[in-house]
């Protein structure tokens, strides 16, 4: 176990990520299918900014002390005849207030509601005395939320277009395609989880969704850069295949991806704990929720989806298939050469070849013919440096005989 963890941290190929890509494809496919079905059947819990409605706000302090959200909700339900969409406390200390979101209310209902809130809760104004004017209301049009959605969609299309051009120029077109598939995967999973759990979708959620795309792209580019470094000039070599080199790149950047994600999650957690928990700012909560989900999905897709897709797209090309055949032929030749001189060595090199295929490492030096001693008549092994049967020679040998 300790050896595996050490190889995992040093990036020497502890995990066969690319070799098990069919498993990751199946998991991602099932997850995306569930998310799409949820979005089609359940839809989204759209906030007031997208559906339109009424927002009422009053101070959180009354003549008898702090006003609770439960008190406000009871007054609202008794007055309007239906519960509000949400009631939450925002701000702290003397600046704390209670924010009510509900379906659209007409002018008369809004007036009656404010009168009931004042008469039953007696909120304090800025001068420290009960004031009905301290209770404010505003109507929110669904047009504003629709405009936000339209602008976000335009920004998403432009972003994806620029990303495609950049990756196609800096890397290769197949890497650009794989990165785009990973980005679409992240968007669908994040949106689907919002639909499944029923998180409220607000303009802050839409903004947060756009920010996680940059994080996901960064993580993918780091892995792709290492893949490109490991596979440079690979077609002229027979040490490892493209699949093995790409798997080694994933392992070499794995701990960096995990550490980066953990560091990115810390400020997001602070937004949830401080912003939503202590300050009661709903906008921070909405922003933190979508980033938390998006960072997790982006990290997983960059490791288990993007690079395996690049491998499949690359290995469909004849040049890389022929190179893989040359690698296999070279390893078979080495195994037969060792078998001719040392049957035990043939088993060693076969095991080493299997290990290199699964982990992405090249064959170790100990598996190369000549690194093992030849067998002398009578079953004794000779010529093996450092073995007990090797005879000393030269001055060292004479001194040892003395």
N, C-alpha and C positions, 0 to 999 in steps of 0.2 A: 504493500500500500504506500509506504514511504517512498519507494522507488518511483512509483507511478506519479505521485504528487510532485516529486522532484523533477521528473521529466516534463510534467505539465507546466511547471513554473519556468523551467529553462527553455521550453519550446522545442524539445527534441523529438516530438512526435508521439506523445502519449495517447492521443485520441485519434481514432480513425473516422474523422468527420466526413470526408469526401467519400470514403468507401461505403458508408452507410447512408448515402444521400437519398436512396429510395424511401428510407424510413422518414427522413425529414420532409421529403416531398409529400408523403402521405399525411403526416401530422399537419403541415401547413395547408394542404388542400382541404382536409376536414375542418380545420379552424376557419378558413376563409368561407367555406360553404355554409357553416353555421352562422357566421356573421352576416353573410348576404341574406340568408333566409330570415334572420331576425330583423334586418333592416326592411325587408319587403313585407313581412307579416306583422311585426310589432311596431315598426316605425321608431320615431325618436320622441323623447320627452322635451319638446321645444319650449324654450323659455318665453317669457312675456315679450321680449324684444323681437321674436319671430312670429308669434301669434297675435300680438297686440293685447292690450288690456289696460288696467289702471294700477298705478303705483301710489300708495299712501304711506307717509312717513311722519312719525311723531317722536318726541323726546322719550328716552328710556327712564326718566325720573318723574315721579308723581309726588303729590303732597304726602302720601303715606309711605313713600320709599320707592324702590326700584320697581318698574313695571315689567312683568314677565311676558314672554311671547305667548304663553298659554292664556293669560288674561285677555290679551289682544285678540287671539283667535276665537275665544268664546264670545266676545263682544261682536266681532265681525260676523260670525255664524248666526248669532241671534238676530242681528240687524238685517243682514242681506238675505239670509235664508239658505246659504250654502257656504262651505268652508273656503278660505282663500287658497290660492295656489301655493303660497309660501309665506312664512312669517319668520324673520330672522333679526337678530341684534347686530348692528354694525357700529364700529367705533368702540372706544373705551372711555371711562371716566365721565366727565361732564359733557363730553362730545358724543356720548353713546346715544344711539337712536334705534327705533324699531321700524323695519321696512316691511310693508305688506305688499304682496303682488297678488293680483286676482284677475279674473276675466273682466272684460270691459264693463264699467258701471256708468249709468247715465248720470246726468247732473244732479237730479233730485236724490238718487240713492247715495251718491258721494257726499252730498250735504248732510243727509240723515246719518250716515256712518260717522262723519267727523263730529257731529253733535253728540252721538252716543259715546264715542271714544272720550270726548272731553268730559261729559257728565259722569261717566262711570270710573274713569282712570285719573282724571285731573292732571294731565301732563304739565310740567313746568316750562315756562318760557325762558328766554335768556336773562330776564330780570329776576328769576327765581320765584315768580308767581304763576299760578295756573293761568294758561292762555290757550284759547281755542285757535288763535292764529298760529300757534306753534305746530299745528297739524296741517300738513300740506298734501295735496294730491295732484297727480299729473296723468294724462292719458298718453299711452305709448302706441304708436301705429306699427302695424306689421310691415309696412313698407320699408321702414328703417332696417329691420332685420333682414328683409329680402335683399336690400341693397348691399348689406354687409356680406351676405352669402354670395351674391353675384361678383363682388369685387374679390372675395377670397377665391372663388373658382377661377377667375381670370389670373390672379396671382399664381395659383397652383399650375395652370397650364403653361404660363410663361416660365415658371421655375423649372418644370419638367423639361421644357424645350431647351433651356440654357444648359441644364445638367446633361442632357443627351449630347449636345454639341461638345461640351467640355470633355466628357468622358471618351467620346469617340476620337477626339483629337489627342488627348493626353495619353489614353490607353489604347483601346481597340474597340471597334463597333460592337463586338460580342460582349465586352465588358459593360459597355453603355446599356445594352439591352438587359443584361442581368441586373444591373443596378436599378433600372427603371422598374423591372418586375418586383424587386425587393421593396422599392418605395411604394408602389401600388399595394403590395401586400401589407405594409405598415399602415397605410391610410385605411384600408378595408378592415383590418383587425381592430384598430383604434376606434373607428366609427362603429363597428359591430359590437364591441364591448360596451360602448355607451348605450347602444340600443338594448343589449341583453340585460344590463344591470339597471337601466333606467335613469342614468345620470341626466341632469338637466342640461340641454344644449343652449349655450349663450354665446354672444359675440366673443367673449373671452375664450370659450372652448374652440371656436373657429381659429382664432389667432394662435392659440397654443398648438393646434394641429399643424399649422404652417411652420412653427418653430421646430417641431420634432423632425421634420423632413430634413432640415439641415444637419441635425445630429446623426440621423440614420445614414445620410450620405457621407458624412465625415468618417464614420466607422467603416463603411464599405470601401471607401477610397484607401484607407490605411491598409486593409487586407489586400486589396487589388494591387497596391504598390509593391507589397512583399511578394505577391504571386508573380508579378512582372519581373522582379529582381531574381527570383529563383528559377524562372523559366527562360531567362535571356540566353540565347544561343543553344537552346535545348535540342533542337533538331539535329545538330551536329554531334551530339553526345549520346552515350549509351549507359550512363550511370543510373539515371532514374527516369521514369515516365512523367508526362505532364500531370497526370493524376496524383502521383506521389509528391511531385514538387509543389503542387497547389495545396495538398493536405499538410505538408510541412509548413507552408506559409501561414495557414490557418492556425496551426499550433504555435508558431513563433509570435503571432500577434494576439493569441487568445487572452493571455493574462492582461495585456494592455487594454483590450476591449472591455474586459470585465472591470478592471480598475477604473477606467474612464467612466464607465456607466455608473459605478458606485459613487464616484465623486460627483457626477452630474445629478444623481438622485438626492444627495444631501441638501442642496439649496431648494430642491422641489419639496422635500419633506419640511423644510423650514417654512415654505409658503403655506403648507397645509396646517402645520402646528401653530405658527405665529399668526399668519394672515387670517386663516379661517377659524382656528381654535381660540386664540387670545383676542385678536382684533375684531373678529367676526365679519371680515370683508369677504363677501360672497364671490366677488370677481377674482380674488386671489385663489380661492378654492377651486373655481372652475378652471383657471389656468393651470393650477398644479395637478389636478386630476388628469387632464388630457396629456400633460407632459410625462407624468408617471407611467401611464399606459404606453405612450408612444416611445419613450426611452427603452422600456423593456422589449417592446416589439421590434424596434430598430436594432437593438443589440443582437437579438436572436436571429433576425433575418440576415444580418451581415455575416454571421458565423455559419449558420446552418442552411442558408438558402442561396445567397448571392454567389459565393465561390463554387458550390456544387453546380450551379447553373452554368457558370463559366466553363467548368470542366466538361460538362456534357456538350456545350456548344463547340468547344475546341476539339474534343475527341471525335467529333463527327467529320473532321477534316482529314483527308487521306494522308497528308504528310505526318500528322501526329499519330495516326494509326500505325503507319509504317515504322515510325520511331519507336513506338511501344513494342512492336514485333522485334525490332533489332535489340532492344533491351532484354526481352525475354529470351531471344536466341543467345545473347552473350552470357546470360546467367545460366542457361542450360549447358552451354559449352564449358563454363567454369565448373559446373557440377560434374560433368562427365570427365573432365581432366583430373579433378580431385579424386573421383571414384577410381580412376585408373591407377593412382598411386597410393590412395588411402581411403578405404571404404568408409571409415568413420568420418573422415573429412567431408565426404559427399553428403552425409546426413547433416553435418554442421552447416554447409553452404546452402542446402535446401531450406533449412530452418531460417538462416539469415536472409535468404531471398524472400521467404514468406513474410518475415518480420518487416523487411524493407518495403514490401508492397503494402502492408497494412498501415504502417506508420509514416511512410513518406521518406524514410532515410535511405541513403545509399548503402550498398553492402559494406560491412566493416572490413578493415584491413586483414583481420584474422581469418576471413573467409576466402581470401585470394590465394591461389595455389602458390607454393613456395614459402608461405608463412608458416606452414606446418612441416614437421620433419619427415624425411623419407624413412621407410621401413627397411632395415637391413636384413640380410638372410639370418634366419634363426629367430625372427620376431623382434629384434632389438631396434629401437628407433635411433637414428643417427643424424648428426648435422643440425639439430634443433638448438638454436641459441638459448642458453640459459637452462637447458634440461639437465637432469642428473647424469644421463649417459654420455653427454658430450665431453670430449677430452680436451683438456687445456692444451694450448699450443704456444710456441714462442717463449719469451722470457717469463711470462706469467705462468706457463706450464712448468718450466724448470724450477721456478721459485716455489710453486706449490708442491713439487715432488720433494724438494728439500725439506 
